[in-house]
Amino acid sequence: MIIICGAGITGLSIARELVRNGIIDITIIEKEQTLGKHASGRNSGVLHAGIYYTPDSLKAKFCLKGNMLMRQYCKEKGLTLIENGKVIVTKREDEIPTLYELYRRAKSNGANVELIDKKTLKEIEPYAKTCGEALYSPFTAVVNPQEILNSLEKELQEKGVRLLRGVIIKGYEKGNTLKTNQGTLSFDFFVNAAGAHADKIAHSFGLAKHLKILPFKGLYKKLIKDKSYLVRGNIYPVPNLKNPFLGVHFTKVHDGTVYVGPTATPALGRENYRVFDDLGLETLKILWRDFLLIINNEKFRSTALNEIKKYIKINFYRDVKNMVEGISSEDLLPSKKVGIRPQLIDIKKKELVMDFVVIKDANTLHILNAISPAFTSAFAFAEYVVKEYILGSKL
């Protein structure tokens, strides 16, 4: 039997790919009672198109293909798919060289992108502003993540895959046995796709102890309904390529709401969605990791301090005011939408890990740093993981 820990998009996609390869003796264990409670259900819903990622990275290899596979899945299942594309705009002249670097990366990754002038930008996004040129990505789309999770769950259960809810792993015993809050579970092969808790599970197997999660909180605001016409699809800023965050952007979702976000503010816990959520002993450890990075890593220090300022509404507004015409600070309303990005760090190097991490040890497999564009990449990444790491093992 294969046990997959985590019923987020990564775990469900790996299970789906196993079934497609004729393997159905699969049990998925999930600590929550409902799907989509964390990153997979709280992300922006944007299907990325292979623009940002360093060529030859796992993110670059699987983002565009994953986009195409997810589009196809949504069309086959009749799920939400908004194909409005995306523009990346410059707010200052000194961002133009980075825009050109994004274009180069995108072309290296096989992405369909165009450098466009202000006139063409107005045809695509009439109210978008840019300092110089802009980058247009026609293959960027928007989906409803919860719909996809629910559809995958239904599909897998119809194939005989078991999903056990409320199961928390307490440890690992030799002999291929997991200790859980609901007793012991034996496995022939184990896949750790536990998202924000994947590092802790890997550590319990004696693996990757130099890699630990540092959570970042993604806060959103909503554009006032009367101004939702200002955005047709997705309007993104030029990001800082030294860090894995894409910057606060505008996204119109399936119900017409325009979300503005997310920030990338250091969080106090892996599930610290509200101020006092998930506070405890680990909060002190997380603060210590933050402190070490602030002291030792200039890139992290500048990003963290800048993002913390966005808790104040006027600073949030200043970050986006040069991207879209006709908005004021009063047009940005509070939103309950918030996510946690479980960013992996290398505590030895004191650096953020930029790519997905896959670690295989005997008959266990651990997926770490499954963060953006993990949702977009999920189906293509699952194909890779199953082919390269699971099918060759004795099951």
Summary of the structure (lengths in Angstrom):
residues: 395
radius of gyration: 20.7
end to end distance: 7.2
largest distance: 65.1
contacts: 1358
relative contact order: 0.19
helix: 37%
strand: 26%
